[in-house]
Amino acid sequence: MTTNVLTLREYGEMIIELADDWEDDQPAVLVGDVNGSVNCTEKDGFSNYGPVGYAHECFDGNGVWELGNGDLRFYGAMLMDQSDLAEDAQKALAERRNESEA
């Protein structure tokens, strides 16, 4: 299993590049909360945090323990077409975009 390891700045630059190169309307980014019990397991050279697997070679120690100490602010992030969002969510995005352009 392959796991990409980036610094936060590299990850941010990748997101900026994706946004700059995106054609048509920018997608919305949904970041969900961890809901309920999420198990960490170890198997076949990788550790899972819920349904997401990470290669063991990324960790110096036990991957299950390491994942349990991770920052979950971006866990569950997904790109969505703005047209698939509720009307109120689309309006909120448009208002923030207008504020940032002003």
C-alpha positions in Angstrom: 0.0 0.0 0.0 1.4 3.4 -1.0 1.0 6.4 1.4 2.0 9.9 0.3 3.9 11.8 3.0 4.0 15.6 2.6 4.6 18.5 4.9 1.6 20.7 5.6 3.1 23.4 3.3 3.6 20.9 0.5 0.0 19.7 0.9 -1.2 23.3 0.9 0.8 24.1 -2.3 -0.7 21.0 -3.9 -4.2 22.2 -3.1 -3.4 25.7 -4.4 -2.1 24.2 -7.6 -5.2 22.1 -8.0 -7.4 25.1 -7.4 -5.4 27.2 -9.9 -5.7 24.6 -12.6 -9.3 23.7 -12.0 -11.5 24.4 -15.0 -15.1 25.6 -14.6 -16.6 26.1 -11.1 -14.4 25.3 -8.2 -15.6 22.3 -6.2 -16.7 22.8 -2.6 -14.6 21.0 0.1 -16.6 19.1 2.7 -14.8 18.2 5.9 -16.8 15.8 8.0 -16.5 15.0 11.7 -15.4 11.6 13.0 -18.7 10.1 14.0 -19.0 7.1 16.4 -16.4 4.5 16.9 -13.5 4.4 14.5 -11.2 1.5 15.0 -7.5 1.4 14.3 -6.2 -1.9 13.1 -3.0 -3.4 11.8 -2.8 -5.8 8.9 -0.6 -6.8 5.9 1.9 -4.0 6.2 -0.5 -1.2 6.8 -2.7 0.3 9.5 -6.2 1.5 9.1 -7.9 4.4 10.7 -11.5 3.5 10.0 -11.6 2.7 6.2 -8.4 4.6 5.4 -5.1 2.7 5.3 -1.6 4.0 5.8 1.6 2.1 5.0 3.7 1.0 8.0 6.9 2.4 6.6 5.5 5.8 7.4 5.8 5.2 11.1 8.8 4.8 13.3 6.7 2.8 15.9 3.4 1.1 16.0 1.1 2.5 13.2 -2.1 1.9 15.2 -0.7 3.9 18.2 0.7 6.6 15.9 -2.7 7.0 14.0 -4.5 7.3 17.3 -2.4 10.5 17.9 -3.1 12.1 14.6 -4.8 15.4 13.9 -8.2 14.6 12.4 -9.1 18.1 11.1 -8.9 17.0 7.5 -10.0 13.4 8.0 -13.1 12.9 5.9 -12.4 15.7 3.3 -14.2 15.3 0.0 -14.5 17.5 -3.1 -18.0 18.1 -4.3 -19.5 20.0 -7.2 -21.1 23.1 -5.9 -24.3 22.3 -7.7 -24.7 19.1 -5.6 -24.9 21.2 -2.4 -28.0 22.6 -0.8 -29.0 26.1 -1.9 -28.0 27.6 1.5 -24.5 26.1 1.3 -24.1 27.4 -2.3 -25.1 30.9 -1.1 -22.7 30.8 1.8 -19.8 29.8 -0.6 -20.8 32.6 -3.0 -20.9 35.1 -0.2 -17.4 34.1 1.1 -16.1 34.2 -2.5 -17.5 37.7 -3.0 -16.0 38.9 0.3 -12.6 37.6 -0.6 -12.7 39.2 -4.0 -13.7 42.6 -2.6 
